[in-house]
Amino acid sequence: MRAPKAARDLAKGDEILRIPRSIILDVERAEASPVSGVWRSSGGALPGYLKLGLALLYEVRRGAASDLLPYLAMLPTQDEFAAGGGPAAMW
């Protein structure tokens, strides 16, 4: 997410944001995706962040067919990432 802002004062314990499970791309979802065949067929274990990266690329390539498209559009672009978007392991 890019710079969320509070519209009011928050107290300790207030819910700031709720993210539906259906749009969370995590290692569990990556393991269940069609792209998981890449690491299953190789027989080697991949780090979680690499599995997520492959799943993310798969969803980006799906374009409008991906239910994550509105959220993928919020991620930094390649140029923004290169200009300080964070370490590769974060993705």
C-alpha positions in Angstrom: 0.0 0.0 0.0 1.1 3.5 -0.6 0.9 6.0 2.2 -2.5 5.3 3.9 -3.8 8.2 5.8 -6.1 8.3 8.8 -9.2 10.4 8.5 -9.6 10.7 12.2 -7.6 10.3 15.4 -7.0 6.6 16.3 -7.0 5.0 19.7 -4.9 2.1 20.6 -6.5 -1.1 19.3 -8.7 0.6 16.7 -9.0 -1.3 13.4 -7.2 0.7 10.8 -7.7 -1.6 7.8 -9.2 -4.9 7.0 -7.9 -7.0 4.1 -10.1 -9.8 2.9 -8.4 -13.2 2.9 -9.5 -13.7 -0.7 -7.0 -11.1 -1.9 -4.0 -12.0 0.2 -1.2 -13.5 -1.8 0.9 -15.5 0.6 3.0 -18.7 0.4 -0.1 -20.8 1.0 -1.9 -19.3 -2.0 1.3 -19.5 -4.1 1.5 -23.3 -3.3 -2.0 -23.7 -4.5 -1.5 -21.7 -7.7 -0.8 -23.2 -11.2 2.7 -21.6 -11.0 3.6 -24.0 -8.2 4.4 -26.6 -10.8 7.6 -24.7 -11.5 9.1 -25.6 -8.1 7.3 -28.9 -7.6 8.7 -30.4 -10.9 12.2 -29.2 -10.1 12.3 -31.1 -6.8 14.1 -28.3 -5.0 12.8 -26.2 -2.2 12.5 -22.5 -3.0 12.4 -19.7 -0.4 8.9 -18.3 0.4 9.7 -14.9 -1.1 10.6 -16.5 -4.4 7.4 -18.5 -4.5 5.5 -15.3 -3.8 7.4 -13.5 -6.6 6.5 -16.2 -9.1 2.9 -16.2 -8.0 2.8 -12.4 -8.3 4.2 -12.5 -11.8 1.6 -15.2 -12.7 -1.2 -12.9 -11.4 0.2 -9.9 -13.3 0.4 -11.9 -16.5 -3.3 -13.0 -16.0 -4.2 -9.3 -16.3 -7.9 -8.6 -16.2 -8.6 -12.3 -15.4 -6.8 -12.0 -12.0 -9.0 -11.2 -9.0 -6.0 -9.4 -7.6 -5.7 -6.9 -10.5 -6.9 -3.8 -8.5 -4.4 -4.6 -5.8 -1.6 -5.4 -8.2 -2.1 -1.9 -9.7 -1.2 -0.4 -6.2 2.3 -2.0 -6.2 5.2 0.1 -7.1 6.1 0.1 -10.8 9.5 -1.3 -12.0 10.8 2.3 -12.1 9.5 3.2 -8.7 10.9 0.0 -7.3 14.3 0.8 -8.8 14.1 4.3 -7.3 13.8 2.9 -3.7 10.8 0.6 -3.6 12.4 -1.8 -1.1 14.5 -4.9 -1.0 13.7 -7.8 -3.4 13.1 -10.1 -0.4 10.2 -8.0 0.7 8.3 -9.0 -2.4 
